[in-house]
Amino acid sequence: MYGLPEDFDPATFVGCEFETVTFASNAIHLTLGAEHSVTVTHHVRYRLEPGADLRDDVLPITGSSLPALIGRSVERAEVRRPGDLVLHFEGGGMLLVEDDDAHYESYSVRTPAGEIFV
């Protein structure tokens, strides 16, 4: 809906370890270290290893392989389009959160700089 601010630096996630994932009826919450998190309100796409099919977990979640990324650290992060955030994990895993709803917030990120609603 809003996109990420032009001055947002996705590198803030580099080195963060994916610690927990929490599934609720209306959100998926990902914790990456003590000061970083991503909360998704519709769906999250991810890949567990290089060349694997892109998976799409859509709320409400009835089953997920996303916890397989827990324990991996972010090696690289990037912004695609104005509002899509991509986190690349060690071992080739990848997480993509998309700003794909024109009317509602798609996700939020929390970093040491504050919280951003996208």
Secondary structure, DSSP 8 states (H G I E B T S, - for coil): -----TT--GGGGTT-BEEEEEE-SS-EEEEESSS-EEEESSEEEEESSTT---EEEESS-S--SGGGGTT-BEEEEEEETTTEEEEEEGGG-EEEE----SSS--EEEEETTEEEE-
